[in-house]
Amino acid sequence: MKVLIIEDEELAAKKLQKTLATVEPAAEVVGVMDSIRSSVNWLETNDSPDVILMDIELADGQSFEIFDRTAIKSTVIFTTSYDEYALKAFKVSSVDYLLKPIQKEDLRGALEKYRGMKSLYGGTVENRDPLNVEGLVKQLQEKLQPKEYRKRFLVKHAQKLVSVEVNDIAYFYSDGRLNFFKTADNKKFVVDYIMDELEDMLDPEKYFRISRSFYVSVNSIDQIHDYFGNRLILHLNPPVDKEAIVSREKVTEFKKWMGK
């Protein structure tokens, strides 16, 4: 088994080689690359290894760029410090991942998966659908890149349009016909988006959807009280002309959000 290691931390690369030698003594490390550029150069001038152990974060960018610059015909096992929630899809594909610090059992399992894939595809990686790998890499890249949230809304006020910074908005709510938001200084505006659309626009660290008709910012919550039906009722600042009730199914999640 020929293995290429792509890792920009020298100590991490040495530890990975040592772990690999322990779980797969017959493995041959054919190269250790520490950047996107050196990895692309190596892949374009050498035969494809059987397996690439590839760190996601390299000194000159994310290793996903390697896929954009050259064809990858090897089985790829990513190494990363990212939380596994973002990576679960890769456990059912020909691309795998290992969380740092890498454990012997995890590396052994990933290599066993490689052998299974090799057996399934008749011993040749070329038989795999390359789009499968590319699609999974794109999916992972999208999940790991910081998401851009809405910074401002353009709304009507009297006979003109005004831009309101999201950080100045206390909460969003619906009266069943129209959707509104109020700013911290108690100005009310109609917003041309439904609640489901706002869900993708607002930073979940700052805003929480307490019900189908309410989004509140953490800074707008003045008091929290128990409410019948195992719900909560919020006193908001500035005051709102309808009850801000945390629905029963949202209570546990809301408490966790408030406690961060």
C-alpha positions in Angstrom: 0.0 0.0 0.0 1.5 3.3 -1.1 0.5 6.3 1.0 1.0 10.0 0.4 0.8 12.3 3.5 -0.3 15.9 3.1 0.3 17.6 6.5 1.9 21.0 7.1 2.8 20.4 10.8 6.1 18.5 11.0 5.4 16.9 14.4 1.9 15.8 13.2 3.3 14.3 10.1 5.9 12.3 12.0 3.3 11.1 14.5 1.0 10.0 11.6 3.8 8.1 10.0 4.6 6.4 13.3 0.9 5.4 13.8 0.7 4.2 10.2 3.7 2.0 10.7 2.1 0.5 13.7 -1.3 -0.4 12.2 0.0 -1.1 8.6 3.6 -2.2 8.7 3.6 -3.0 5.0 2.5 0.6 4.0 5.1 2.6 2.1 5.0 6.4 2.6 5.9 7.7 -0.8 5.9 11.4 0.2 5.1 14.0 2.8 3.8 17.3 1.4 3.2 20.4 3.5 1.3 22.7 1.1 -1.3 22.8 -1.7 1.4 23.8 -4.2 3.8 21.0 -3.3 1.0 18.5 -3.2 -0.2 19.4 -6.7 3.3 19.3 -8.1 3.9 15.8 -6.6 0.6 14.4 -7.8 1.3 15.7 -11.4 4.8 14.1 -11.5 4.3 10.8 -9.7 2.1 7.8 -10.0 -1.1 8.0 -7.9 -0.7 6.5 -4.5 -3.2 4.0 -3.1 -4.2 6.3 -0.3 -3.8 10.0 0.5 -3.9 11.1 4.1 -4.8 14.8 3.7 -5.0 17.5 6.3 -7.8 20.0 5.6 -6.1 23.1 6.8 -2.7 23.8 5.2 -0.4 26.8 5.5 -1.4 28.1 2.1 -5.2 27.3 2.3 -7.7 24.5 2.5 -6.6 21.3 0.8 -9.9 21.2 -1.2 -8.0 23.4 -3.7 -5.9 20.4 -4.6 -9.0 18.8 -6.1 -9.5 21.9 -8.3 -6.0 21.9 -9.6 -5.4 18.3 -10.4 -7.2 15.0 -10.8 -7.3 12.8 -7.6 -7.4 9.1 -8.4 -6.5 7.9 -5.0 -8.7 7.0 -2.0 -8.6 10.1 0.2 -8.7 10.1 4.0 -9.0 13.6 5.5 -7.4 14.5 8.8 -9.0 17.3 10.7 -9.7 19.0 14.0 -13.2 19.9 13.0 -16.2 18.6 14.9 -17.5 15.4 13.4 -21.1 16.7 12.9 -20.0 18.3 9.7 -18.4 15.2 8.4 -20.8 12.3 8.8 -21.6 12.0 5.1 -18.1 10.9 4.5 -18.4 7.8 6.5 -20.6 6.3 3.8 -18.5 7.2 0.9 -15.2 6.4 -0.7 -13.8 9.5 1.1 -13.2 9.1 4.8 -11.9 11.3 7.6 -10.0 11.1 10.9 -10.3 13.5 13.8 -7.1 14.7 15.4 -5.4 13.5 17.5 -5.5 10.4 15.3 -6.0 7.2 17.1 -4.7 3.8 16.0 -8.1 2.2 15.9 -9.5 5.0 13.8 -6.7 4.8 11.2 -6.9 1.0 11.1 -10.7 1.3 10.4 -10.2 3.8 7.6 -7.6 1.6 6.0 -9.9 -1.4 6.3 -12.6 0.7 4.5 -10.1 1.4 1.8 -9.5 -2.3 1.3 -13.2 -2.9 1.1 -13.6 -0.2 -1.5 -10.6 -1.7 -3.5 -12.2 -5.1 -3.4 -15.6 -3.7 -4.4 -14.2 -1.9 -7.4 -12.0 -4.7 -8.6 -8.7 -3.3 -7.3 -8.8 -0.1 -9.4 -9.6 3.3 -8.2 -10.3 4.4 -11.8 -13.5 2.4 -11.8 -15.0 4.8 -9.2 -17.2 7.6 -10.3 -15.0 10.7 -9.8 -18.1 12.9 -9.4 -18.9 11.0 -6.2 -15.7 12.2 -4.7 -15.9 15.7 -6.1 -19.5 16.1 -4.8 -18.5 15.0 -1.3 -15.6 17.3 -1.2 -17.8 20.2 -2.2 -20.3 19.2 0.4 -17.6 19.2 3.1 -16.2 22.4 1.9 -19.6 24.2 2.1 -20.1 22.9 5.7 -16.7 23.9 7.0 -16.5 27.3 5.5 -17.9 30.1 7.7 -21.4 31.0 6.6 -22.2 34.6 5.7 -25.2 35.9 7.4 -27.3 38.9 6.5 -25.7 42.2 7.7 -28.5 44.6 6.9 -32.1 44.9 5.5 -33.4 47.5 3.1 -36.9 48.5 4.1 -39.5 51.1 3.3 -40.0 54.0 5.7 -42.5 56.7 4.8 -41.7 57.6 1.2 -38.1 56.4 1.2 -35.9 53.3 1.6 -33.6 52.9 4.6 -30.9 50.4 5.4 -31.1 48.9 8.9 -28.1 47.0 10.4 -29.1 43.5 11.6 -27.2 44.2 14.8 -29.7 47.0 15.5 -32.7 44.7 15.3 -34.2 43.4 18.5 -36.6 40.9 17.1 -38.7 39.8 14.1 -42.4 38.8 14.4 -45.5 38.2 12.3 -49.1 39.2 12.9 -50.4 36.5 10.5 -50.5 38.9 7.5 -47.3 40.8 7.5 -43.8 40.3 9.0 -42.1 43.1 11.0 -39.0 43.8 13.0 -38.3 46.3 15.7 -35.0 48.0 16.3 -33.4 48.4 19.7 -34.6 52.1 19.7 -38.2 50.9 19.2 -38.6 51.7 15.5 -40.9 49.3 13.6 -40.6 48.2 10.0 -42.2 45.8 7.6 -39.8 43.2 6.3 -40.4 41.5 2.9 -39.3 38.0 4.0 -41.2 35.2 5.6 -40.0 33.5 8.8 -38.6 30.4 7.0 -36.5 32.7 4.8 -35.2 34.6 7.7 -33.9 31.4 9.2 -31.2 31.2 6.6 -30.3 34.9 6.9 -29.8 35.3 10.7 -26.8 34.2 12.7 -28.1 31.4 15.1 -25.7 32.6 17.7 -27.5 35.9 17.9 -31.1 35.1 16.9 -33.4 32.3 18.0 -36.8 31.3 16.5 -38.9 30.8 19.6 -42.1 29.9 17.6 -43.5 30.0 14.0 -44.0 33.8 14.3 -41.1 35.1 16.4 -37.4 35.5 16.1 -35.7 37.2 19.0 -32.1 38.5 19.6 -30.4 37.5 22.8 -30.0 41.2 23.6 -33.8 41.9 23.4 -34.7 39.4 26.2 -35.4 41.3 29.4 -37.1 38.6 31.5 -38.1 34.9 31.1 -41.0 33.4 32.9 -42.7 30.0 33.0 -45.9 29.8 31.1 -48.7 27.2 31.1 -48.4 24.2 28.8 -44.6 23.7 29.6 -43.8 26.9 27.7 -42.0 30.1 28.4 -43.1 33.7 28.0 -40.5 36.4 27.3 -40.6 40.1 28.2 -38.8 41.9 25.4 -37.1 45.2 25.2 -38.4 47.2 23.5 -41.9 46.0 24.3 -43.9 44.1 21.7 -47.6 44.3 21.0 -48.1 40.5 21.1 -47.0 37.7 23.4 -43.6 36.3 22.8 -44.0 32.7 23.8 -41.4 30.0 23.4 -43.2 27.0 22.0 -43.1 23.7 24.0 -40.9 21.9 21.5 -38.4 24.8 21.5 -38.0 25.2 25.3 -35.0 22.9 25.8 -33.1 24.2 22.8 -33.9 27.8 23.8 -32.5 27.2 27.3 -29.3 25.8 25.8 -29.0 28.8 23.5 -29.5 31.2 26.3 -26.9 29.4 28.4 -24.1 29.6 25.8 
